[in-house]
Amino acid sequence: MYNNSQTLDWEPVAAPPDAKPPAPMTMRAQSLAARSYFPEHAHDWGQLVYAISGVLTVAIAGRSFVISPDQAVWLPAGVAHRVGSLAGAQFRSLWIAQDVSAGLPVEPIVHAVGPLLKALIVEIVDLQSDGDGYTGRVTQLILDQLRRAAPIPAALPWPRGEALAELCAALYADPADPRSAEQWARALGMSPRTLARRFETEVGICLRSWRRRMRLFKAVELLGGGMDVTGVALELGYGSPSAFIYAFRTEMGASPQAYMNGKSADY
């Protein structure tokens, strides 16, 4: 996803030197520039990785993926991880002490972020300890929401190896890139069969399926940013808006406009 390769130009971000353990919950808000990341580390407490805008990249042992503002990653205490952003994000890191984490998932999961949880995360960023118990009630509601979270397969998987990470980063930056798997294999100095085998091993799906999922992921991101259907279709490399609408409806069960209207109604 991101590593020490100068080709990928990822910039490390230092953790705040004054970071303190949560008691019982701490929310950190930070802007991440494009291609910046926190190097691998672990905490003695649980962490919810989330962005209110933009996308985040998350790497843990054996798994790497990209999440949108509709998704979050729960990391139990002790799980080594890296977090960064491909294109920039408004990052939110929710730290939760172990003594209040009973009932939370014991394994890392990706889960949906619904309207209530998103509102609570936004609300708690600026809250301080108070005398009337409001902060405590918001904290408890967040914990209740996280205990109800169920894993989802919606995150975009990402390869761990440098060569395939470079390929995916290029396609993510330019979804309309017309190069075939065979052309990419030549560019990476491997045979098409080797590329196919390595991609399925590292990512879990074939390159063609990944490109289709990536385009849908980008479509939701671009539509959410206010781009119209025609603009999104061109950005993603579809031959026409109707071709994009058909592909979107086939995968998502609704037209782009209906899908985004439904999301707006949720909020």
N, C-alpha and C positions, 0 to 999 in steps of 0.2 A: 504494500500500500504506500508506505513512505519509508525510506531507509536512508542510508548514508550516501546513496548514489548522487553524484553531482549532476547527473543527467536530469534527475527529477526536481532538483532545486528546492527541496523542502527546508524550511528554516525552523530550527528548534526554538521553543519558547520556554523560558525559565519559570518554574513555579514560584508563586509569591513567597518571599522569605519569611513573612509573618503569619503563614498559614497555621492555624491551631486546630486541634481535634474538635469535632462537633460535640455540642453539649445541649440538647441531643442532636440538633440539626443545624447545618450551616449551608447557606447558599452563596456560591461565588458566581458573579457575572463578569464576563470578559469578552472582548471582541477579538476574534482570531482572523488574521489576514489570510489571504489565499496562500495555500501551500505552506502553512505553518503548523507546527505540531508540538505537543508535549512528549518528550522522550519517554521510553518505557519506565514505568514505576508502579508501585502498589501502595495501598493504604491499609491501616489497621481498622478501617471502618468501611461501610458500604458507600457506593457512589452511584447516583443517577446521572448519566451523561445525556445531555439534551441541548438543543439549540432552538431559540424562538424564531430565528430566521436563518436562511442558508442551510448548508448541509455539513455534517460532521463525518469524519472517517474514524473508525474504531478498530483496533487490532488487539486481539487476545490470543492465547496459545491456540494455534490451529485454525483460527477463524479471523476473517477481516471483512468489514462491510461498511457501507455508506448509509446514513440515516437522514431522513428529512424531518422537518418540524412536526410531522404527524407521528413520529416514532422516538423512542428513547431506549437506552441500553442500561440495564441494571447490572452492576458489578459488585458482587459480595466482597467482604473484606479479604484482603490477601491476594486478589486476582491481579496479576501483572497485566498492564495495558498501555497502549499509546492512543492518544486522541489528537486529531488535527482537522484541518478543513481543506478541501480541494479548491474551493472558490470563495472562501470567506464565510464567516458565520458569527452570529451573536450567541456565544456559548453560555450555557448555564450548567454549573456543576453542583449537584445537591449531595452533600455529605451527611451520612446518617450513622450515629453511634451504634455500636453493636448491642448495647443494653436496651435499645428500643426497636431492634430489627427483627424481633420474633415474628414469625409468620411471613417474612419476606422471602423471595426465592433464594435458594441456597446455591444455585448455579447462575452464571451469566445468561441473561435473556434479552431479546429485543421485544418490546411490547408497544402497543398503540398508546398515544397520548390523546385522550379525549378532551372535550371543552372544559370540564371541571378541573382536571389535573393541570392543564395548561394555565388556566386562570389562577389556580393556587400557586403554581411556580412563579408566575409573574408577580403575584401579590406578596409573596414572602421575601422577595429579593431585598426590599428596603425596610422590612420590619425589624424592630429591635425588641428586646425583652420589655414587657409592659406589666402594669399592675392589674389590669382587668382580665388577663388571661387570653386575650385575642390571639396573640402569637402562638400560644400553646394549642389553641383550637385549630388554627390553620395547619400547624405541624401535624396534629392528630389526623386531620382530614387527608393530608398528603400521604401519611403512612397507611391509612385505610385504602386509599386509591392504589397504592403500590402493592398492597396485599391482594388486591383483586385483579392485578395485572396478569394477563395470560400471554405466553409466547406467540409471536406472529412470524410468518416467513417473508414479510414485506420488505425487509432491508435488502439493499443491493449488495450481493457478495463481492468480495474483492480479493485478488490473488496476493499471496505473500511474497512470491519471488520477484526479483527486480525486473526481469525482462517482461513478464506478463503484466506487472504493475505499470510499467511504462506504456505498454499497449493500451491498457484500460484507461490510464490517465489521458492518453491522446484521444481515444474515442469519446471519453466523457467531455473533454474540452471541445471536441468537434464531432457531435453525433452524426453529422451528415457525411463524414469521411467515407468515400466510396470503396476503399480498398477491401478486397476479399480476404478470406482466411489464408488463401494461398499466397497472396501478395504480402500479408503481414508476416507469414512464416519466412519468406525470403528476406524481408527487412530485418527480422530477428535472428537470421542465420540458422534456421532449423527447418526440417521438413514439415509439410502440412500435417502428416500423421503425428509427428512429435508434438507440434503445437496443439493439436486436438487432444492428445492424451494428457499433456501437462495441464492444459486449461481445465479439463474436466476433473483432474486430480486436485488441483489447487482451489478451484472455484465451486465445483460440485455440479455444474451444468455446462453445456457446450457453449462455444463462443457465440453462435447464432442466437441461442436462447438468451444469453447474457446481453447481447446488443439489443434485443427486443425489450427486455426488462429495463435496461438502462434508458432507452428512449421513453418508455412510459414514466419512469422515475423523473427524468428531465422534463417531460411534458407537464406533470403535476407541478413541478418546481416553477417552470416558466409561466404556466397559467396562473399559479398563485401569485406570481410577481406582477401580474397585470398584462402580460403579452396576449394578443388576440390569437384565435385559432389559426389564421393564415400565417402569422408570424411564427408560431410554434411549429407548424407543419414544415415551413422552409428551414427553420433552425435545425430540425431533426432529420432533414434530408428526404422527406416524403415528396413524391412527385406532384401532389396536389393536396389541398385541404381535405377533399373528400376521402382520399386514401388514408390520411392521418385519422380522420373521424372514424372510418371503418375499423382501422387497427385498434384505436382506443376503445371503441364500443365492444369489439370482440373480446378484448382482455379485461375491461373494467365493468362491462355490463351496462354502460350508459355512455351517452355522448359526452365530449369534454365539457360542454356548457352545463348539461344536467349534473354531471359529477361535481363540478365546482360550485354550482348553485346549492347542491346538497350539503357540501362542506361549509358554505357560508351560512346556511340555515342552522347548522350545528352550533355555530359560534354566535 
